[in-house]
Amino acid sequence: CQDCKKKLLELADDAIVCFLTTHRKLNNIGVANLPEVFKKSFGCFVTVEVNGNLRGCIGKIESDQPLYQDIIDNATEAAFYDWRFDPITKEDLAGLKIEISLLSPPKKHKQKNNNELLKILNKEKPGVVLQKGINRATFLPQVWEKVFDAEQFLTELSLKAGLNTDGWKSSEIYTYKVIIITD
């Protein structure tokens, strides 16, 4: 529902502002008053941008806690602890944009061969989880906006997982869809 989406964005924003001003995670949010869907577990990511520049993206593919807690945790982690970026400052708040991605459960892809996999990914452009042994990484579907084709997507994802460029060819592949919530 539209009201639920607005409340999720407000929760993420409140989590960031709370940590910025108190150096503590948001709590005492009145869980009893939250919509029931907020109390269910979903994979979710929170992406933070400042003036159109990525400043953090943290999430879980699958979760073992309620959505509201993941939103608080992921927003705080994305804004202040994504190792790739400097933490959000008070000056950044004016240009802050939050995007929440709610993930469907990942489904193992049973491709017959690599060409079939590439064809399906190029057509559907889903989120992808790549896993080989202890190496695991994901790209949200939004990453498709920055790559040319499925082979480049999987090559970059292989590198993110700590594999060589063609690591995807011998990895397990899972796909998922997202509901994107943004302000």
Solvent accessible surface area in square Angstrom, and as a share of the most:
residue,aa,sasa,rsa
1,C,104,0.63
2,Q,143,0.63
3,D,80,0.41
4,C,23,0.14
5,K,67,0.28
6,K,123,0.52
7,K,81,0.34
8,L,5,0.03
9,L,23,0.11
10,E,82,0.37
11,L,16,0.08
12,A,0,0.00
13,D,55,0.29
14,D,73,0.38
15,A,0,0.00
16,I,0,0.00
17,V,56,0.32
18,C,29,0.17
19,F,27,0.11
20,L,22,0.11
21,T,81,0.47
22,T,70,0.41
23,H,141,0.63
24,R,180,0.66
25,K,82,0.35
26,L,31,0.15
27,N,104,0.54
28,N,147,0.75
29,I,43,0.22
30,G,36,0.34
31,V,59,0.34
32,A,92,0.72
33,N,136,0.70
34,L,30,0.15
35,P,35,0.22
36,E,119,0.53
37,V,61,0.35
38,F,1,0.00
39,K,64,0.27
40,K,121,0.51
41,S,62,0.40
42,F,64,0.27
43,G,6,0.06
44,C,0,0.00
45,F,20,0.08
46,V,0,0.00
47,T,17,0.10
48,V,0,0.00
49,E,50,0.23
50,V,7,0.04
51,N,119,0.61
52,G,63,0.61
53,N,97,0.50
54,L,72,0.36
55,R,42,0.15
56,G,0,0.00
57,C,30,0.18
58,I,52,0.26
59,G,23,0.22
60,K,71,0.30
61,I,23,0.12
62,E,111,0.50
63,S,25,0.16
64,D,131,0.68
65,Q,40,0.18
66,P,42,0.26
67,L,1,0.01
68,Y,30,0.11
69,Q,53,0.23
70,D,0,0.00
71,I,0,0.00
72,I,2,0.01
73,D,25,0.13
74,N,4,0.02
75,A,0,0.00
76,T,0,0.00
77,E,56,0.25
78,A,1,0.00
79,A,2,0.01
80,F,22,0.09
81,Y,122,0.47
82,D,5,0.03
83,W,221,0.77
84,R,111,0.40
85,F,61,0.25
86,D,108,0.56
87,P,69,0.44
88,I,4,0.02
89,T,59,0.34
90,K,127,0.54
91,E,145,0.65
92,D,21,0.11
93,L,57,0.28
94,A,108,0.84
95,G,20,0.20
96,L,29,0.14
97,K,80,0.34
98,I,5,0.02
99,E,35,0.16
100,I,0,0.00
101,S,1,0.00
102,L,23,0.11
103,L,8,0.04
104,S,43,0.28
105,P,107,0.67
106,P,26,0.17
107,K,152,0.64
108,K,96,0.41
109,H,32,0.14
110,K,167,0.71
111,Q,50,0.22
112,K,178,0.75
113,N,81,0.42
114,N,50,0.26
115,N,117,0.60
116,E,51,0.23
117,L,0,0.00
118,L,27,0.14
119,K,154,0.65
120,I,48,0.24
121,L,0,0.00
122,N,59,0.30
123,K,172,0.73
124,E,111,0.50
125,K,89,0.38
126,P,10,0.06
127,G,0,0.00
128,V,0,0.00
129,V,0,0.00
130,L,0,0.00
131,Q,55,0.24
132,K,83,0.35
133,G,63,0.61
134,I,176,0.89
135,N,45,0.23
136,R,114,0.42
137,A,9,0.07
138,T,13,0.07
139,F,32,0.13
140,L,15,0.08
141,P,24,0.15
142,Q,31,0.14
143,V,37,0.21
144,W,19,0.07
145,E,148,0.66
146,K,168,0.71
147,V,23,0.13
148,F,188,0.78
149,D,59,0.31
150,A,0,0.00
151,E,85,0.38
152,Q,56,0.25
153,F,0,0.00
154,L,0,0.00
155,T,32,0.19
156,E,73,0.33
157,L,0,0.00
158,S,0,0.00
159,L,88,0.44
160,K,114,0.48
161,A,8,0.06
162,G,60,0.57
163,L,33,0.17
164,N,101,0.52
165,T,71,0.41
166,D,70,0.36
167,G,4,0.04
168,W,5,0.02
169,K,100,0.42
170,S,73,0.47
171,S,14,0.09
172,E,71,0.32
173,I,1,0.01
174,Y,48,0.18
175,T,28,0.16
176,Y,5,0.02
177,K,148,0.63
178,V,31,0.18
179,I,99,0.50
180,I,78,0.40
181,I,6,0.03
182,T,64,0.37
183,D,113,0.58
